[in-house]
Amino acid sequence: MAELVFKICTAGEWADAEAAGAYTGSALDEKDGFIHFSGVGTVQQTAALYFADQPDLVLVAVDPDRLTAPLKWEESRGGQLFPHLFGPLNLEAVAWVKPLPWDAKGGTHQFPELA
């Protein structure tokens, strides 16, 4: 199995994806033409920059080897490489989905083990 990649989304968005049989992305993903993912080294920074103060999030771990749409690592924020999925996320590629609770006192999301 390749190193997992991660998608942060609301629990409602993920419930819709499970009902539909695939995840087609957030409004931003649809606008940009691909689904934004993060790697293990960037996912916590992504949460802090784009999802601060947001409750009701889930962290979706994806096995890139099981994707049916093309995944490309492209330069983005500060020259870092980020995985972008050009097509829907097939649910068979999902390794796990876990809550990503917001700790208001600590000012961060509480991440599960990412391995």
N, CA, C and O atoms as a MOPAC input file, in Angstrom:
PM7 MOZYME 1SCF
protein

 N      0.84900 1    -1.18200 1     0.00000 1
 C      0.00000 1     0.00000 1     0.00000 1
 C      0.89200 1     1.24100 1     0.00000 1
 O      1.86400 1     1.31700 1     0.75200 1
 N      0.55600 1     2.20000 1    -0.84100 1
 C      1.26900 1     3.47000 1    -0.88300 1
 C      0.92700 1     4.28500 1     0.36500 1
 O     -0.01600 1     3.96200 1     1.08700 1
 N      1.70300 1     5.34500 1     0.61200 1
 C      1.41100 1     6.22500 1     1.74500 1
 C      0.03100 1     6.84800 1     1.56600 1
 O     -0.31700 1     7.31300 1     0.48100 1
 N     -0.73500 1     6.85000 1     2.62700 1
 C     -2.09000 1     7.39000 1     2.57200 1
 C     -2.08200 1     8.88500 1     2.26700 1
 O     -1.15200 1     9.60300 1     2.63300 1
 N     -3.14000 1     9.34000 1     1.58700 1
 C     -3.41200 1    10.75800 1     1.40700 1
 C     -4.72300 1    11.05300 1     2.12300 1
 O     -5.50700 1    10.14500 1     2.39800 1
 N     -4.95900 1    12.34700 1     2.42900 1
 C     -6.05400 1    12.68900 1     3.32600 1
 C     -6.93800 1    13.79700 1     2.75200 1
 O     -6.46100 1    14.73900 1     2.11900 1
 N     -8.23000 1    13.65100 1     2.99400 1
 C     -9.21900 1    14.66700 1     2.64300 1
 C     -9.94800 1    15.05800 1     3.92100 1
 O    -10.38600 1    14.20100 1     4.68900 1
 N    -10.07100 1    16.36500 1     4.13600 1
 C    -10.86800 1    16.89000 1     5.23900 1
 C    -12.17100 1    17.39600 1     4.65200 1
 O    -12.17300 1    18.16500 1     3.69100 1
 N    -13.27800 1    16.96200 1     5.23200 1
 C    -14.58600 1    17.44900 1     4.78300 1
 C    -15.56500 1    17.38900 1     5.94900 1
 O    -15.25300 1    16.84100 1     7.00700 1
 N    -16.73600 1    17.95000 1     5.74800 1
 C    -17.73800 1    17.88700 1     6.81200 1
 C    -18.32900 1    16.48300 1     6.87100 1
 O    -18.30700 1    15.73400 1     5.89400 1
 N    -18.85100 1    16.15500 1     8.03000 1
 C    -19.51000 1    14.85200 1     8.19000 1
 C    -20.69800 1    14.74100 1     7.24100 1
 O    -20.97500 1    13.66200 1     6.71700 1
 N    -21.40000 1    15.84900 1     7.01600 1
 C    -22.52900 1    15.84500 1     6.09200 1
 C    -22.11000 1    15.57700 1     4.65800 1
 O    -22.76500 1    14.81500 1     3.94800 1
 N    -21.01000 1    16.20700 1     4.22600 1
 C    -20.49600 1    15.95300 1     2.87200 1
 C    -20.12500 1    14.48000 1     2.71800 1
 O    -20.38300 1    13.86700 1     1.68200 1
 N    -19.51500 1    13.92100 1     3.76800 1
 C    -19.10600 1    12.52300 1     3.67400 1
 C    -20.31600 1    11.59400 1     3.67300 1
 O    -20.32300 1    10.59300 1     2.95600 1
 N    -21.32300 1    11.90700 1     4.45500 1
 C    -22.54900 1    11.10000 1     4.44200 1
 C    -23.18600 1    11.11900 1     3.05500 1
 O    -23.67200 1    10.09500 1     2.57500 1
 N    -23.18200 1    12.27500 1     2.42200 1
 C    -23.71200 1    12.38400 1     1.04800 1
 C    -22.89300 1    11.52000 1     0.08600 1
 O    -23.45500 1    10.86800 1    -0.79300 1
 N    -21.56900 1    11.51400 1     0.25200 1
 C    -20.70000 1    10.70900 1    -0.60400 1
 C    -20.99500 1     9.22600 1    -0.43400 1
 O    -21.06400 1     8.48300 1    -1.41300 1
 N    -21.16800 1     8.80000 1     0.81000 1
 C    -21.47600 1     7.39100 1     1.04800 1
 C    -22.81000 1     7.00700 1     0.42800 1
 O    -22.95200 1     5.91800 1    -0.12800 1
 N    -23.78500 1     7.89900 1     0.52300 1
 C    -25.09500 1     7.62600 1    -0.07200 1
 C    -25.01000 1     7.56400 1    -1.60000 1
 O    -25.70000 1     6.76800 1    -2.23700 1
 N    -24.15800 1     8.41100 1    -2.17600 1
 C    -24.02500 1     8.47000 1    -3.63800 1
 C    -23.09300 1     7.39500 1    -4.18900 1
 O    -23.15700 1     7.06900 1    -5.37400 1
 N    -22.22400 1     6.84200 1    -3.33600 1
 C    -21.28400 1     5.83100 1    -3.78700 1
 C    -19.94600 1     6.38800 1    -4.25100 1
 O    -19.07400 1     5.62700 1    -4.67000 1
 N    -19.77100 1     7.71200 1    -4.18200 1
 C    -18.50800 1     8.35200 1    -4.55300 1
 C    -18.50500 1     9.76400 1    -3.99300 1
 O    -19.55900 1    10.34800 1    -3.74000 1
 N    -17.30100 1    10.30800 1    -3.80200 1
 C    -17.15900 1    11.68800 1    -3.33200 1
 C    -16.68600 1    12.53000 1    -4.50500 1
 O    -15.64700 1    12.24700 1    -5.10200 1
 N    -17.44800 1    13.56400 1    -4.83300 1
 C    -17.09400 1    14.40900 1    -5.97500 1
 C    -16.44200 1    15.71400 1    -5.55800 1
 O    -16.06200 1    16.51500 1    -6.41200 1
 N    -16.30500 1    15.94200 1    -4.25500 1
 C    -15.57200 1    17.09700 1    -3.78000 1
 C    -16.44200 1    18.18800 1    -3.20600 1
 O    -17.66800 1    18.17900 1    -3.32500 1
 N    -15.75600 1    19.13600 1    -2.57400 1
 C    -16.41200 1    20.31000 1    -2.00000 1
 C    -16.67400 1    21.33600 1    -3.09500 1
 O    -16.31600 1    21.12400 1    -4.25400 1
 N    -17.29400 1    22.43600 1    -2.72400 1
 C    -17.52900 1    23.51800 1    -3.68300 1
 C    -16.19900 1    24.03600 1    -4.22600 1
 O    -16.09300 1    24.32500 1    -5.41800 1
 N    -15.18200 1    24.15800 1    -3.36600 1
 C    -13.86700 1    24.60700 1    -3.82200 1
 C    -13.24800 1    23.59900 1    -4.78100 1
 O    -12.66900 1    23.98400 1    -5.79700 1
 N    -13.36700 1    22.30500 1    -4.46600 1
 C    -12.84500 1    21.26800 1    -5.35900 1
 C    -13.49600 1    21.37900 1    -6.73300 1
 O    -12.81700 1    21.34200 1    -7.76000 1
 N    -14.80100 1    21.51400 1    -6.73900 1
 C    -15.52400 1    21.61300 1    -8.00900 1
 C    -15.08500 1    22.83900 1    -8.78900 1
 O    -14.93400 1    22.77500 1   -10.00900 1
 N    -14.87800 1    23.96200 1    -8.09400 1
 C    -14.42800 1    25.20400 1    -8.74600 1
 C    -13.03600 1    25.02500 1    -9.35300 1
 O    -12.77600 1    25.49500 1   -10.46000 1
 N    -12.14000 1    24.34300 1    -8.62800 1
 C    -10.76300 1    24.17000 1    -9.08300 1
 C    -10.59500 1    23.04400 1   -10.10200 1
 O     -9.57000 1    22.97600 1   -10.77900 1
 N    -11.58500 1    22.16300 1   -10.22000 1
 C    -11.52400 1    21.09700 1   -11.20600 1
 C    -10.82400 1    19.83500 1   -10.73000 1
 O    -10.52800 1    18.95300 1   -11.53700 1
 N    -10.55900 1    19.73500 1    -9.45500 1
 C     -9.95800 1    18.53300 1    -8.88000 1
 C    -10.25000 1    18.51200 1    -7.38400 1
 O    -10.61100 1    19.53000 1    -6.79400 1
 N    -10.08700 1    17.33300 1    -6.78000 1
 C    -10.29700 1    17.18800 1    -5.33700 1
 C     -8.96400 1    17.40600 1    -4.64200 1
 O     -7.98200 1    16.72200 1    -4.93200 1
 N     -8.93400 1    18.36200 1    -3.72300 1
 C     -7.74300 1    18.67900 1    -2.94500 1
 C     -7.52600 1    17.62700 1    -1.86700 1
 O     -8.43500 1    17.31900 1    -1.09600 1
 N     -6.32900 1    17.08300 1    -1.81900 1
 C     -5.90800 1    16.17900 1    -0.75300 1
 C     -4.66500 1    16.75700 1    -0.10200 1
 O     -4.06100 1    17.69700 1    -0.61800 1
 N     -4.29300 1    16.19300 1     1.02000 1
 C     -3.04200 1    16.52200 1     1.69000 1
 C     -2.29100 1    15.23700 1     1.97100 1
 O     -2.88400 1    14.16600 1     2.09500 1
 N     -0.98300 1    15.36000 1     2.07000 1
 C     -0.15800 1    14.24000 1     2.48200 1
 C     -0.03200 1    14.21400 1     3.99200 1
 O     -0.52800 1    15.10400 1     4.68300 1
 N      0.62500 1    13.20200 1     4.49400 1
 C      0.78800 1    13.05000 1     5.93900 1
 C      1.52200 1    14.24900 1     6.54500 1
 O      1.25600 1    14.61500 1     7.69000 1
 N      2.43000 1    14.85800 1     5.80400 1
 C      3.20400 1    15.97500 1     6.31900 1
 C      2.53400 1    17.33100 1     6.20100 1
 O      3.04400 1    18.31700 1     6.73300 1
 N      1.40800 1    17.39900 1     5.51800 1
 C      0.74700 1    18.70000 1     5.30600 1
 C     -0.69000 1    18.76300 1     5.80100 1
 O     -1.27100 1    19.84800 1     5.82700 1
 N     -1.27500 1    17.65700 1     6.18900 1
 C     -2.70200 1    17.64200 1     6.52400 1
 C     -3.02800 1    18.47400 1     7.76600 1
 O     -4.08000 1    19.11100 1     7.82300 1
 N     -2.15600 1    18.47300 1     8.73900 1
 C     -2.44600 1    19.26700 1     9.94300 1
 C     -2.36000 1    20.76500 1     9.63800 1
 O     -3.13500 1    21.55300 1    10.17800 1
 N     -1.43400 1    21.15100 1     8.78600 1
 C     -1.33800 1    22.55000 1     8.36500 1
 C     -2.57200 1    22.94900 1     7.55300 1
 O     -3.08800 1    24.05600 1     7.70700 1
 N     -3.03700 1    22.05900 1     6.70000 1
 C     -4.25500 1    22.32300 1     5.92000 1
 C     -5.43700 1    22.55400 1     6.85100 1
 O     -6.22500 1    23.47600 1     6.64000 1
 N     -5.56200 1    21.72900 1     7.86800 1
 C     -6.66000 1    21.88900 1     8.83000 1
 C     -6.57600 1    23.24200 1     9.51700 1
 O     -7.58800 1    23.92700 1     9.66800 1
 N     -5.37900 1    23.63000 1     9.93400 1
 C     -5.20200 1    24.90400 1    10.64000 1
 C     -5.49100 1    26.09900 1     9.73800 1
 O     -6.07100 1    27.08700 1    10.19000 1
 N     -5.09700 1    26.02300 1     8.47400 1
 C     -5.26400 1    27.15400 1     7.56400 1
 C     -6.68400 1    27.30200 1     7.02500 1
 O     -7.18100 1    28.41900 1     6.88200 1
 N     -7.32900 1    26.19100 1     6.72900 1
 C     -8.60300 1    26.25300 1     6.00900 1
 C     -9.82500 1    25.78500 1     6.79500 1
 O    -10.95500 1    25.99800 1     6.35700 1
 N     -9.61500 1    25.14900 1     7.95300 1
 C    -10.74700 1    24.59100 1     8.68700 1
 C    -10.76900 1    24.99200 1    10.16000 1
 O    -11.49300 1    24.38800 1    10.95200 1
 N     -9.99000 1    25.99900 1    10.53500 1
 C     -9.94300 1    26.43800 1    11.92800 1
 C    -11.33900 1    26.79100 1    12.41900 1
 O    -12.13100 1    27.38800 1    11.69000 1
 N    -11.63000 1    26.42400 1    13.64200 1
 C    -12.91200 1    26.68100 1    14.30300 1
 C    -14.07400 1    25.85900 1    13.74700 1
 O    -15.20200 1    26.02200 1    14.21100 1
 N    -13.83900 1    24.98800 1    12.77300 1
 C    -14.93200 1    24.21400 1    12.19600 1
 C    -15.14000 1    22.91200 1    12.95600 1
 O    -14.23800 1    22.07700 1    13.03100 1
 N    -16.31400 1    22.74600 1    13.50800 1
 C    -16.64700 1    21.45400 1    14.12200 1
 C    -17.22200 1    20.51500 1    13.05900 1
 O    -17.35500 1    20.89600 1    11.89600 1
 N    -17.55000 1    19.32400 1    13.44900 1
 C    -18.26700 1    18.37700 1    12.59200 1
 C    -17.49900 1    18.00700 1    11.33200 1
 O    -18.08400 1    17.85600 1    10.25900 1
 N    -16.17700 1    17.86200 1    11.46700 1
 C    -15.35500 1    17.45100 1    10.33500 1
 C    -14.95800 1    15.99300 1    10.47200 1
 O    -14.93900 1    15.42900 1    11.56700 1
 N    -14.64000 1    15.39800 1     9.33000 1
 C    -14.06400 1    14.05800 1     9.32100 1
 C    -12.77000 1    14.09100 1     8.51900 1
 O    -12.58000 1    14.93000 1     7.63900 1
 N    -11.89900 1    13.16600 1     8.84400 1
 C    -10.66000 1    12.98100 1     8.11900 1
 C    -10.78500 1    11.66200 1     7.36600 1
 O    -10.99800 1    10.60400 1     7.95900 1
 N    -10.64900 1    11.75000 1     6.05200 1
 C    -10.78300 1    10.58300 1     5.18600 1
 C     -9.39100 1    10.18100 1     4.71200 1
 O     -8.70200 1    10.96100 1     4.05500 1
 N     -8.98400 1     8.96500 1     5.04800 1
 C     -7.68500 1     8.43600 1     4.62600 1
 C     -7.89400 1     7.58600 1     3.38000 1
 O     -8.77200 1     6.72400 1     3.34100 1
 N     -7.08100 1     7.83800 1     2.37300 1
 C     -7.26300 1     7.19700 1     1.06900 1
 C     -5.98100 1     6.49400 1     0.64500 1
 O     -4.88700 1     7.04500 1     0.77400 1
 N     -6.12300 1     5.28000 1     0.14100 1
 C     -5.01200 1     4.51500 1    -0.41800 1
 C     -4.89800 1     4.86900 1    -1.90100 1
 O     -5.76400 1     4.48300 1    -2.68600 1
 N     -3.86400 1     5.58700 1    -2.29800 1
 C     -3.74100 1     6.01600 1    -3.69200 1
 C     -3.70900 1     4.85500 1    -4.68800 1
 O     -4.11100 1     5.02600 1    -5.83900 1
 N     -3.24100 1     3.69000 1    -4.27100 1
 C     -3.17200 1     2.53600 1    -5.17200 1
 C     -4.55000 1     2.01900 1    -5.57000 1
 O     -4.67900 1     1.27900 1    -6.54600 1
 N     -5.58200 1     2.40500 1    -4.81800 1
 C     -6.93100 1     1.88900 1    -5.09400 1
 C     -7.82100 1     2.91200 1    -5.79600 1
 O     -8.99800 1     2.64600 1    -6.03900 1
 N     -7.27000 1     4.06900 1    -6.12000 1
 C     -8.05000 1     5.10300 1    -6.81100 1
 C     -8.29400 1     4.71800 1    -8.26000 1
 O     -7.44600 1     4.09900 1    -8.90300 1
 N     -9.46400 1     5.09300 1    -8.76800 1
 C     -9.76800 1     4.84100 1   -10.17000 1
 C     -9.56900 1     6.08600 1   -11.03000 1
 O     -9.48300 1     5.97800 1   -12.25400 1
 N     -9.49700 1     7.25300 1   -10.41900 1
 C     -9.22900 1     8.50500 1   -11.13600 1
 C     -7.75300 1     8.86400 1   -10.94600 1
 O     -7.12900 1     8.42400 1    -9.98000 1
 N     -7.19300 1     9.65700 1   -11.85700 1
 C     -5.77600 1    10.02100 1   -11.75100 1
 C     -5.47900 1    10.93500 1   -10.55600 1
 O     -6.18800 1    11.91200 1   -10.31200 1
 N     -4.42700 1    10.59800 1    -9.82700 1
 C     -3.93700 1    11.40500 1    -8.70800 1
 C     -2.58200 1    11.96600 1    -9.12100 1
 O     -1.67600 1    11.22200 1    -9.49500 1
 N     -2.45700 1    13.30100 1    -9.04600 1
 C     -1.20100 1    13.95500 1    -9.41400 1
 C     -0.71400 1    14.79400 1    -8.24400 1
 O     -1.49400 1    15.50100 1    -7.60600 1
 N      0.57900 1    14.71100 1    -7.96700 1
 C      1.19900 1    15.55200 1    -6.93700 1
 C      1.65700 1    16.81800 1    -7.62500 1
 O      2.47900 1    16.78400 1    -8.54000 1
 N      1.11200 1    17.94600 1    -7.16900 1
 C      1.40800 1    19.22600 1    -7.81100 1
 C      1.86300 1    20.24600 1    -6.77500 1
 O      1.47000 1    20.20200 1    -5.61000 1
 N      2.70100 1    21.16300 1    -7.23800 1
 C      3.20300 1    22.21400 1    -6.36100 1
 C      2.08300 1    23.18200 1    -6.01200 1
 O      1.29800 1    23.58600 1    -6.87000 1
 N      2.02700 1    23.53900 1    -4.75300 1
 C      1.00200 1    24.46500 1    -4.27600 1
 C      1.60200 1    25.30200 1    -3.16500 1
 O      2.73900 1    25.76300 1    -3.26800 1
 N      0.84700 1    25.49600 1    -2.11400 1
 C      1.19400 1    26.34000 1    -0.97900 1
 C      2.68300 1    26.29800 1    -0.63000 1
 O      3.19300 1    25.27400 1    -0.17600 1
 N      3.37400 1    27.42300 1    -0.84800 1
 C      4.77100 1    27.53200 1    -0.46000 1
 C      5.70400 1    26.58000 1    -1.17600 1
 O      6.77900 1    26.27200 1    -0.66200 1
 N      5.32400 1    26.11100 1    -2.34100 1
 C      6.16600 1    25.18900 1    -3.09500 1
 C      6.04400 1    23.74300 1    -2.66600 1
 O      6.71500 1    22.87900 1    -3.23000 1
 N      5.20300 1    23.45500 1    -1.67900 1
 C      5.01000 1    22.07200 1    -1.22800 1
 C      4.19400 1    21.29800 1    -2.26100 1
 O      3.40400 1    21.88200 1    -3.00300 1
 N      4.38900 1    20.00100 1    -2.30400 1
 C      3.62600 1    19.14400 1    -3.19900 1
 C      2.37200 1    18.64500 1    -2.50100 1
 O      2.40700 1    18.21300 1    -1.34900 1
 N      1.26000 1    18.71500 1    -3.23300 1
 C     -0.03000 1    18.25300 1    -2.72300 1
 C     -0.66800 1    17.32000 1    -3.74400 1
 O     -0.55500 1    17.54700 1    -4.94900 1
 N     -1.33900 1    16.26600 1    -3.27000 1
 C     -2.04200 1    15.36800 1    -4.18200 1
 C     -3.38300 1    15.95200 1    -4.60300 1
 O     -4.16100 1    16.43300 1    -3.77900 1
 N     -3.63100 1    15.89900 1    -5.90200 1
 C     -4.89200 1    16.37900 1    -6.46800 1
 C     -5.50800 1    15.23600 1    -7.26900 1
 O     -4.84300 1    14.61400 1    -8.09700 1
 N     -6.77600 1    14.97200 1    -7.01200 1
 C     -7.48500 1    13.88300 1    -7.68900 1
 C     -8.35300 1    14.45400 1    -8.80300 1
 O     -9.22500 1    15.28800 1    -8.56000 1
 N     -8.10500 1    13.99700 1   -10.01500 1
 C     -8.83000 1    14.49000 1   -11.18200 1
 C     -9.93900 1    13.51600 1   -11.56300 1
 O     -9.83700 1    12.76400 1   -12.53200 1
 N    -10.99400 1    13.56000 1   -10.76600 1
 C    -12.15300 1    12.70100 1   -10.94000 1
 C    -12.72600 1    12.39200 1    -9.57900 1
 O    -12.19400 1    12.84700 1    -8.56600 1
 N    -13.79900 1    11.63000 1    -9.53500 1
 C    -14.41800 1    11.32300 1    -8.23800 1
 C    -13.56600 1    10.36700 1    -7.41700 1
 O    -12.79300 1     9.57200 1    -7.95000 1
 N    -13.73200 1    10.47100 1    -6.11000 1
 C    -13.08700 1     9.55400 1    -5.16900 1
 C    -13.97300 1     8.32700 1    -5.03300 1
 O    -15.07000 1     8.40800 1    -4.48200 1
 N    -13.50400 1     7.20100 1    -5.53100 1
 C    -14.24400 1     5.94400 1    -5.38200 1
 C    -14.08800 1     5.45000 1    -3.94800 1
 O    -12.98300 1     5.44000 1    -3.40600 1
 N    -15.17900 1     5.04800 1    -3.34900 1
 C    -15.17400 1     4.68700 1    -1.92800 1
 C    -14.33400 1     3.46000 1    -1.61800 1
 O    -13.93400 1     3.27100 1    -0.46900 1
 N    -14.05500 1     2.62400 1    -2.60300 1
 C    -13.21500 1     1.44100 1    -2.38400 1
 C    -11.77400 1     1.83100 1    -2.03500 1
 O    -11.03200 1     1.02100 1    -1.48000 1
 N    -11.38000 1     3.05600 1    -2.35300 1
 C    -10.02400 1     3.51700 1    -2.06200 1
 C     -9.88000 1     4.04500 1    -0.63300 1
 O     -8.76900 1     4.33300 1    -0.18800 1
 N    -10.98000 1     4.17000 1     0.07500 1
 C    -10.95300 1     4.74700 1     1.41900 1
 C    -10.47400 1     3.69000 1     2.42000 1
 O    -11.06400 1     2.61800 1     2.54900 1
 N     -9.38700 1     4.02300 1     3.12300 1
 C     -8.84400 1     3.11700 1     4.13700 1
 C     -9.60500 1     3.25900 1     5.45100 1
 O     -9.88800 1     2.26600 1     6.12100 1
 N     -9.93800 1     4.50500 1     5.82000 1
 C    -10.72800 1     4.76300 1     7.02200 1
 C    -11.23700 1     6.19700 1     7.01500 1
 O    -10.73100 1     7.05900 1     6.29600 1
 N    -12.25400 1     6.42300 1     7.83700 1
 C    -12.82900 1     7.75300 1     8.05900 1
 C    -12.95600 1     7.91900 1     9.56600 1
 O    -13.54200 1     7.07600 1    10.24600 1
 N    -12.39900 1     9.02000 1    10.08800 1
 C    -12.44800 1     9.25900 1    11.52200 1
 C    -12.86000 1    10.69800 1    11.80000 1
 O    -12.58100 1    11.58700 1    10.99600 1
 N    -13.51900 1    10.93600 1    12.92600 1
 C    -13.86800 1    12.30800 1    13.30800 1
 C    -12.61000 1    13.15500 1    13.47400 1
 O    -11.55200 1    12.65700 1    13.85800 1
 N    -12.74900 1    14.43500 1    13.17900 1
 C    -11.65900 1    15.39500 1    13.34900 1
 C    -12.17800 1    16.52600 1    14.23900 1
 O    -12.46900 1    17.62200 1    13.76100 1
 N    -12.28900 1    16.24300 1    15.53900 1
 C    -12.91600 1    17.21400 1    16.43800 1
 C    -12.06600 1    18.46500 1    16.63800 1
 O    -10.83600 1    18.41700 1    16.61100 1
 N    -12.76000 1    19.58600 1    16.83800 1
 C    -12.12500 1    20.87600 1    17.11100 1
 C    -12.02600 1    21.05200 1    18.61400 1
 O    -13.02200 1    20.93100 1    19.32800 1
 N    -10.83500 1    21.33500 1    19.08900 1
 C    -10.59900 1    21.60400 1    20.50300 1
 C    -10.52700 1    23.11200 1    20.67300 1
 O     -9.47300 1    23.71000 1    20.45800 1
 N    -11.63900 1    23.73300 1    21.05700 1
 C    -11.70100 1    25.18700 1    21.18000 1
 C    -10.71300 1    25.70500 1    22.21200 1
 O    -10.13300 1    26.77700 1    22.03600 1
 N    -10.52000 1    24.95900 1    23.27400 1
 C     -9.59300 1    25.38600 1    24.32600 1
 C     -8.15400 1    25.40500 1    23.80400 1
 O     -7.39500 1    26.33700 1    24.07200 1
 N     -7.79700 1    24.37200 1    23.06500 1
 C     -6.43200 1    24.27900 1    22.52700 1
 C     -6.25800 1    24.98700 1    21.18800 1
 O     -5.13400 1    25.25700 1    20.76600 1
 N     -7.37100 1    25.28600 1    20.52200 1
 C     -7.31600 1    25.97600 1    19.24400 1
 C     -6.80000 1    25.15000 1    18.08400 1
 O     -6.23700 1    25.68500 1    17.12800 1
 N     -6.99700 1    23.81900 1    18.17400 1
 C     -6.54500 1    22.93100 1    17.09300 1
 C     -7.52500 1    21.79300 1    16.92300 1
 O     -8.35900 1    21.53800 1    17.79100 1
 N     -7.41700 1    21.11600 1    15.80400 1
 C     -8.15500 1    19.87700 1    15.61300 1
 C     -7.36600 1    18.73700 1    16.25900 1
 O     -6.13600 1    18.76500 1    16.30600 1
 N     -8.07400 1    17.76400 1    16.74200 1
 C     -7.46900 1    16.59700 1    17.39900 1
 C     -7.36600 1    15.47000 1    16.36600 1
 O     -8.35900 1    14.83300 1    16.01600 1
 N     -6.15300 1    15.24600 1    15.89300 1
 C     -5.92200 1    14.25900 1    14.82800 1
 C     -5.75400 1    12.85500 1    15.38900 1
 O     -5.13900 1    12.66400 1    16.43800 1
 N     -6.30500 1    11.87200 1    14.68100 1
 C     -6.03100 1    10.47000 1    15.03500 1
 C     -4.63200 1    10.09700 1    14.53300 1
 O     -3.96700 1    10.89700 1    13.87500 1
 N     -4.20700 1     8.91000 1    14.84100 1
 C     -2.95800 1     8.37500 1    14.28800 1
 C     -3.11400 1     8.32400 1    12.76900 1
 O     -4.12600 1     7.83500 1    12.26700 1
 N     -2.12100 1     8.82400 1    12.03700 1
 C     -2.24800 1     8.93800 1    10.57900 1
 C     -1.71200 1     7.73300 1     9.81800 1
 O     -1.82000 1     7.69000 1     8.59300 1
 N     -1.14800 1     6.77000 1    10.50000 1
 C     -0.57600 1     5.58900 1     9.80500 1
 C     -1.66800 1     4.64000 1     9.36500 1
 O     -1.38100 1     3.60100 1     8.77000 1

